[in-house]
Amino acid sequence: MSDTEARGFLAHILAHPDDDMPRLIFADWLEEQGDAARAEFIRVQVERAQLPQWDARQVRLRLRERELIEQHGSKGREELPKIWGITWDEFRRGFVATATCHSFAALTANASVCWAAAPIEAIAVRWPRQGEAIEKQAPIPGLRELSITGQLVDRREVGWLADAPLLATLRALNIRNCNLGGDGFARLTASPHLGNLRALRVPGNSVGNRSVRALTNAASLTSLVELDLSEAGSYGRSRGYGRYREDPVIEATDLAALARWPGMARLRSLTLSGNDPGRDGLRALLRSPHVTGLKELTLRANGLDGRGMQEFGGARPELRLDVLDLGENVLEDVGASDLALAPCLSELKVLELDRCEIRLSGARWLVNAPFRSTLRLLNVNDNTFGPEGLYRLLEKKPPCLHTLLMRQNDLGDEGAAHLAESPASNTLLEVDLAQNGMGDHAARALAKSKHLRNLLVLRLGCNEFSKSAAAALAQSPLGKRLAVLETTNPGEIPF
């Protein structure tokens, strides 16, 4: 393999970091040189980046990506130069693309060396400290994503970051659990350098209703399509310094104000988990004329109840969600029935309803919903579907369903038998049936199955299999086809 040619390909990739074609051309050249594994890794990661998260191909590609990283990832990092204050991290689209900087001073001193070594997209660094002169840091053309770590100590630090021209190239800004607060969020979003920002993620920062006013006043957030204002704990009321923080969550009136924000029309993904919007806030959001472009909505642990799900039925007629996450809300069967009838969910691809206290009656509604023909991933972990709930789902033969998560649903041996005996299971690629009170009869039924022909991942941990039954399943035709088979309990030595 010619080092000169390889350096030429890398130089072209570094010069065109957003373009996939130079990477794929390099992959073809690597294969011609006999490095098929690295060529495959580049192609796998590029393809994953191009596909929607719910695409069935993601399952197989994710497994292969993980295998290739385990085999060759350390070598890829070792080939990069050792740079003071820099730790090389994750791969994206075939190359190391993320790094952790010990400080902004380290980033400033080594930016040119880093971007000459790898097509870096994302940097993680702690809050700037006085004397780091971040306001003098010029934009770095290749920097697309910045993650800030550590607790905010001095409010002036937010201003140092907000005023930094470094932000001008960012497409994503992540500030997680940093004690930003409403005032800090307002100062940040007043930055004049956020015109290219597409994703703003500030989970666990107690930004509260100040965040809504700040967004309304933000003049530069003209490209934003993803917003995460989630909070931690019960309805976001996370404790800090021995007391509840002031104004910790977005409530109904705040969400109504957010729904009136014209910038909402640009959003495609909105996360409000851990806040307290109530039914009134949910109604305002779903009926907003600005919400019709939204495709992903996450409302985990919001204290919503089943009757509140009626608001999905009254959503704007143009709204069609692809992804809905309502996990950890007590929706019960009445909530499931209203979700099943909502027109805005008729084209749903991903539905997350874990820990929602849904029983058989609710399961019957869900499996008859119009979205059964488009659903790719269904997460109903920690509910009570029971074996009949699984049977009813398989009876409807959902044509696109490839991932089914039914951990702790009282399925028992009967549920495993339904899965093993149903031709509808042939579309499934990943199944989680852990903690379902299954025994050796379930293991034997699965081992003898003539279906599950495309299954790649089967998780059966925390059931009651004997070691001999688990071994027999692993040695069965199904077990040998699987890329991942889990039958042991956490900490238990595999058979």
C-alpha positions in Angstrom: 0.0 0.0 0.0 1.5 3.4 -1.0 1.7 5.8 1.8 1.9 8.7 -0.7 -1.4 7.7 -2.3 -3.1 7.1 1.1 -2.0 10.6 2.2 -3.4 12.0 -1.1 -6.8 10.4 -0.4 -6.8 11.7 3.2 -5.9 15.2 2.1 -8.9 15.2 -0.3 -11.2 13.9 2.5 -9.9 16.6 4.9 -10.6 19.2 2.2 -14.2 18.0 1.7 -15.2 16.8 5.2 -19.0 16.9 4.5 -18.8 15.0 1.2 -19.2 11.2 1.4 -17.9 10.5 -2.1 -14.1 11.0 -1.3 -14.5 8.5 1.6 -16.2 5.9 -0.6 -13.5 6.3 -3.3 -10.9 5.8 -0.6 -12.8 2.6 0.5 -12.6 1.3 -3.1 -8.9 2.0 -3.2 -8.3 0.3 0.2 -10.1 -2.8 -1.0 -7.9 -2.9 -4.1 -4.9 -2.7 -1.8 -6.1 -5.7 0.3 -7.5 -3.8 3.3 -11.1 -5.1 2.9 -12.0 -4.7 6.6 -11.2 -0.9 6.7 -13.0 -0.4 3.4 -16.1 -2.2 4.7 -16.0 -0.1 7.9 -16.0 3.2 5.9 -18.9 2.0 3.8 -20.9 0.7 6.8 -20.6 4.0 8.7 -21.3 6.1 5.6 -24.4 4.1 4.9 -25.6 4.3 8.5 -25.2 8.1 8.5 -27.3 8.3 5.3 -30.2 6.2 6.6 -33.1 7.2 8.9 -32.7 5.8 12.4 -35.7 3.6 12.0 -34.6 1.9 8.7 -34.4 -1.9 9.0 -30.9 -1.8 7.5 -29.6 0.0 10.6 -29.9 -3.1 12.7 -27.5 -5.2 10.6 -25.2 -2.3 9.9 -25.0 -1.4 13.6 -24.0 -4.9 14.5 -21.3 -5.1 11.8 -20.0 -1.6 12.8 -19.6 -2.7 16.4 -17.8 -5.8 15.4 -15.4 -3.9 13.1 -14.7 -1.3 15.8 -13.9 -4.0 18.3 -11.5 -5.6 15.9 -9.8 -2.6 14.4 -10.9 0.5 16.3 -7.8 0.8 18.5 -5.5 0.6 15.5 -7.3 3.5 13.9 -6.8 5.7 16.9 -3.2 4.6 17.4 -2.3 5.7 13.9 -3.2 9.3 14.8 -0.6 11.6 16.4 -0.4 12.1 20.1 -1.3 15.7 20.8 -1.0 17.5 24.1 -4.4 18.0 25.7 -6.3 16.0 23.0 -7.9 12.6 23.4 -9.2 10.9 20.2 -12.7 9.4 20.6 -15.4 8.2 18.2 -15.5 7.2 14.6 -18.0 8.8 12.1 -18.3 7.9 8.5 -15.2 5.7 8.6 -12.7 8.1 10.4 -12.0 9.3 13.9 -14.3 12.4 14.0 -14.7 13.3 17.7 -12.1 14.4 20.3 -12.0 15.6 23.8 -9.9 18.7 24.6 -8.7 19.2 28.2 -9.4 22.9 27.8 -10.2 25.6 25.3 -6.5 26.6 25.5 -5.6 23.1 24.3 -8.1 23.5 21.4 -6.8 26.9 20.4 -3.2 25.7 20.5 -3.7 22.4 18.6 -6.7 23.0 16.3 -4.6 23.1 13.1 -2.7 19.9 14.0 -5.9 18.1 14.9 -7.7 19.0 11.6 -4.6 18.1 9.6 -4.6 14.6 11.2 -8.3 13.7 11.0 -11.7 15.0 9.6 -12.8 16.1 13.1 -16.5 17.0 13.4 -17.1 17.2 17.1 -15.2 18.5 20.1 -16.0 18.0 23.8 -14.4 20.5 26.2 -15.2 21.9 29.7 -16.5 25.4 30.2 -14.0 28.2 29.3 -12.2 29.7 32.2 -11.0 33.2 32.7 -7.7 33.8 30.8 -8.4 31.2 28.0 -9.3 34.1 25.6 -12.0 32.2 23.9 -13.4 35.4 22.5 -10.3 35.5 20.3 -10.7 32.0 19.0 -11.4 32.3 15.3 -13.9 29.9 13.7 -12.6 26.4 12.9 -14.0 25.5 9.4 -14.3 21.8 10.2 -15.9 22.1 13.6 -19.6 21.0 13.4 -20.5 20.0 16.9 -19.4 21.3 20.3 -20.2 19.6 23.7 -19.6 21.5 26.9 -18.9 19.5 30.0 -18.7 20.3 33.7 -20.7 22.5 36.1 -21.0 26.2 35.4 -19.4 28.1 38.2 -19.4 31.7 37.1 -22.3 33.1 35.0 -19.7 35.2 33.1 -18.5 31.9 31.5 -21.7 31.7 29.5 -21.0 35.1 28.0 -17.4 34.1 27.1 -18.9 31.2 25.1 -21.8 33.1 23.6 -19.5 35.8 22.3 -16.9 33.4 20.8 -16.7 33.5 17.0 -15.8 29.8 17.4 -19.6 29.0 17.4 -20.1 30.3 13.9 -19.4 27.0 12.2 -21.5 24.8 14.6 -24.4 22.7 13.5 -24.9 21.1 16.9 -24.3 22.5 20.5 -24.7 20.2 23.4 -24.7 21.4 27.0 -25.8 18.6 29.4 -26.3 19.0 33.2 -24.2 22.1 33.5 -26.4 24.2 35.7 -27.0 26.6 32.9 -30.3 28.0 34.3 -32.8 30.3 32.6 -30.5 33.3 32.6 -27.6 31.3 31.2 -29.8 29.9 28.4 -31.0 33.4 27.5 -27.4 34.7 27.4 -26.4 31.8 25.2 -29.2 32.1 22.7 -28.5 35.8 22.4 -25.2 34.9 20.7 -24.9 36.4 17.2 -22.8 33.4 16.1 -25.5 30.7 15.9 -26.8 31.2 12.4 -25.7 27.7 11.2 -26.9 25.9 14.3 -29.3 23.0 13.5 -29.4 21.2 16.9 -29.5 22.8 20.3 -29.4 20.3 23.2 -29.5 21.5 26.8 -30.9 18.6 28.8 -30.8 18.8 32.6 -30.1 22.5 32.9 -33.2 23.8 34.6 -33.8 26.4 31.9 -37.6 26.6 32.7 -39.9 29.2 31.2 -37.0 31.6 30.6 -36.0 29.3 27.7 -39.3 30.1 25.9 -38.8 33.8 26.1 -35.1 33.4 25.1 -36.0 31.5 22.0 -38.6 34.0 21.0 -36.0 36.8 21.3 -33.1 34.9 19.6 -32.3 36.5 16.3 -29.7 34.2 15.0 -31.3 30.7 15.5 -32.6 30.7 11.9 -31.4 27.2 11.0 -32.6 25.3 14.1 -34.4 22.0 13.3 -33.7 20.1 16.6 -34.3 21.3 20.1 -33.8 19.4 23.4 -35.1 21.1 26.5 -35.5 18.0 28.6 -35.0 18.0 32.4 -34.0 15.3 34.9 -36.0 13.7 37.7 -39.7 13.8 38.3 -41.1 16.4 36.0 -37.6 17.9 35.8 -37.4 19.0 39.4 -33.8 17.9 39.9 -32.3 18.9 43.2 -29.3 21.3 43.4 -27.3 22.6 46.3 -29.7 21.0 48.8 -32.9 22.7 47.5 -35.1 22.8 44.5 -33.8 25.1 41.9 -36.0 28.0 40.9 -38.1 27.8 37.7 -36.9 24.3 36.9 -39.4 23.2 34.2 -41.5 24.1 31.3 -45.2 24.1 32.3 -48.5 24.4 30.4 -48.4 28.1 29.8 -44.7 28.0 28.8 -45.4 25.3 26.3 -48.3 27.3 24.9 -45.9 30.2 24.4 -43.4 27.9 22.7 -46.1 26.7 20.4 -46.7 30.3 19.3 -42.9 30.8 18.5 -42.6 31.1 14.7 -39.3 29.2 14.9 -41.3 26.1 15.8 -42.2 25.9 12.1 -38.6 24.9 11.3 -38.3 22.2 14.0 -38.3 18.6 13.0 -37.3 17.1 16.4 -38.5 18.3 19.8 -37.6 16.8 23.2 -39.3 18.0 26.4 -38.9 15.0 28.7 -39.0 15.6 32.4 -41.0 18.8 32.1 -44.6 19.4 33.3 -46.6 20.5 30.2 -49.9 19.0 31.3 -52.8 18.3 29.0 -53.3 22.0 28.3 -49.7 22.4 27.2 -49.9 19.3 25.0 -53.1 20.6 23.4 -51.4 24.0 22.6 -48.4 22.3 21.1 -50.3 19.8 18.9 -52.8 22.4 17.6 -50.2 25.1 16.8 -50.1 26.2 13.2 -46.3 26.0 13.5 -46.0 22.3 14.4 -46.9 20.7 11.1 -43.3 20.0 10.1 -42.5 18.2 13.3 -41.4 14.6 12.8 -40.0 13.5 16.1 -41.6 14.2 19.5 -40.2 13.0 22.8 -42.2 13.5 26.0 -40.8 11.0 28.5 -41.7 11.3 32.2 -43.9 14.3 31.7 -46.7 13.3 34.2 -49.1 12.8 31.3 -52.1 10.5 31.8 -54.2 8.4 29.5 -56.9 11.0 29.0 -54.4 13.5 27.9 -53.7 11.3 24.9 -57.0 12.5 23.4 -55.0 15.6 22.4 -53.2 13.7 19.7 -56.6 13.1 18.1 -57.1 16.9 17.9 -53.7 17.7 16.4 -53.3 19.8 13.3 -54.5 17.8 10.3 -51.2 18.3 8.5 -49.1 16.9 11.3 -47.6 13.4 10.6 -45.1 12.2 13.2 -42.5 9.5 12.4 -41.2 9.1 16.0 -43.1 9.4 19.2 -41.7 8.6 22.7 -44.1 8.7 25.6 -42.2 6.4 27.9 -42.6 6.6 31.7 -46.0 8.3 31.5 -49.0 6.5 33.2 -51.1 6.2 30.0 -52.9 2.9 30.8 -55.3 1.3 28.3 -57.3 4.5 27.8 -54.3 6.3 26.6 -53.3 3.5 24.2 -56.8 3.6 22.6 -56.6 7.3 21.9 -53.1 7.0 20.4 -54.3 4.2 18.2 -57.0 6.5 16.7 -55.0 9.7 16.2 -54.6 10.7 12.5 -51.2 12.4 13.3 -49.8 9.0 14.1 -51.1 7.1 11.1 -47.6 7.0 9.5 -45.6 6.4 12.7 -42.3 4.5 12.3 -41.1 4.4 16.0 -43.3 4.2 19.1 -41.9 4.1 22.6 -44.4 3.3 25.3 -42.2 1.7 28.0 -43.4 1.9 31.6 -46.8 3.2 30.7 -48.9 0.6 32.6 -50.6 -0.7 29.4 -52.4 -4.0 29.7 -54.1 -6.4 27.3 -57.0 -4.1 26.5 -54.6 -1.3 25.5 -52.5 -3.8 23.5 -55.5 -4.7 21.5 -56.1 -1.1 20.5 -52.4 -0.6 19.5 -52.2 -3.7 17.3 -55.3 -2.5 15.4 -54.0 1.1 14.9 -53.4 2.3 11.3 -49.7 2.7 12.1 -49.3 -1.0 12.3 -48.6 -1.0 8.6 -45.8 1.6 8.9 -44.3 0.8 12.3 -40.6 -0.3 12.4 -39.8 -0.2 16.1 -42.2 -0.8 19.0 -40.9 -0.4 22.5 -43.5 -1.6 25.1 -41.0 -2.7 27.8 -42.3 -2.9 31.4 -46.0 -3.1 30.6 -48.4 -6.1 30.9 -49.3 -7.2 27.4 -49.2 -10.8 28.4 -49.0 -13.7 25.9 -52.3 -12.7 24.3 -51.1 -9.2 23.6 -48.1 -10.6 21.8 -50.3 -13.1 19.9 -52.7 -10.3 18.8 -49.7 -8.3 17.5 -48.3 -11.2 15.5 -51.8 -12.0 14.2 -52.0 -8.6 12.5 -48.7 -9.4 10.6 -47.2 -5.9 10.8 -45.3 -5.8 7.5 -42.4 -3.4 8.5 -41.8 -4.2 12.1 -38.2 -5.2 12.6 -37.5 -4.3 16.3 -39.8 -5.5 19.1 -39.0 -4.6 22.7 -41.2 -6.4 25.2 -39.1 -6.8 28.3 -41.1 -7.6 31.5 -44.6 -8.1 30.0 -45.6 -11.3 31.7 -45.3 -13.3 28.5 -44.2 -16.6 30.0 -43.6 -19.7 28.0 -46.9 -19.2 26.1 -45.6 -15.9 24.7 -42.4 -17.4 23.6 -44.4 -20.2 21.8 -46.5 -17.6 20.0 -43.4 -15.9 18.7 -41.7 -19.1 17.7 -44.8 -20.4 15.8 -45.9 -17.2 14.0 -44.8 -16.6 10.4 -45.2 -12.9 11.2 -41.9 -13.2 13.2 -39.9 -13.5 10.0 -39.8 -9.7 9.6 -38.2 -9.3 13.0 -34.5 -8.4 13.3 -34.2 -7.6 17.0 -36.4 -8.9 19.9 -36.1 -8.2 23.6 -38.1 -10.7 25.8 -36.0 -10.4 29.0 -37.6 -10.7 32.5 -40.8 -12.4 31.2 -40.9 -15.4 33.5 -39.9 -17.8 30.8 -38.5 -21.3 31.5 -37.1 -24.2 29.6 -40.3 -24.7 27.6 -39.8 -21.3 26.1 -36.1 -22.0 25.2 -37.1 -25.3 23.6 -39.9 -23.7 21.6 -37.6 -21.0 20.3 -34.9 -23.6 19.5 -37.4 -25.6 17.3 -38.9 -22.5 15.6 -39.2 -22.7 11.8 -39.7 -18.9 11.7 -37.7 -16.0 13.0 -35.7 -16.4 9.8 -34.1 -12.9 9.8 -33.6 -12.5 13.5 -30.2 -11.1 14.4 -30.6 -10.1 18.1 -32.5 -12.0 20.8 -32.4 -10.9 24.4 -33.7 -13.3 27.0 -31.8 -12.3 30.1 -33.3 -12.6 33.6 -35.6 -15.5 32.6 -35.5 -18.9 34.3 -33.6 -21.1 31.8 -31.5 -24.0 32.9 -28.0 -24.0 31.6 -28.7 -27.0 29.4 -31.8 -25.4 27.9 -29.8 -22.2 27.2 -27.0 -24.2 25.6 -29.5 -26.1 23.4 -31.0 -22.8 22.2 -27.5 -21.5 21.4 -26.7 -24.6 19.4 -30.0 -24.6 17.5 -30.3 -23.4 13.9 -31.8 -20.2 15.3 -29.1 -19.7 17.9 -26.3 -20.2 15.3 -27.9 -17.6 13.0 -28.0 -14.9 15.7 -25.4 -12.2 16.0 -26.5 -11.6 19.7 -28.1 -14.1 22.0 -28.5 -13.2 25.7 -29.8 -15.8 28.0 -27.9 -15.2 31.3 -28.6 -12.9 34.1 -26.4 -9.8 34.8 -23.2 -11.0 36.4 -23.9 -14.7 35.7 -21.2 -16.8 33.9 -22.5 -17.8 30.5 -23.2 -21.5 29.9 
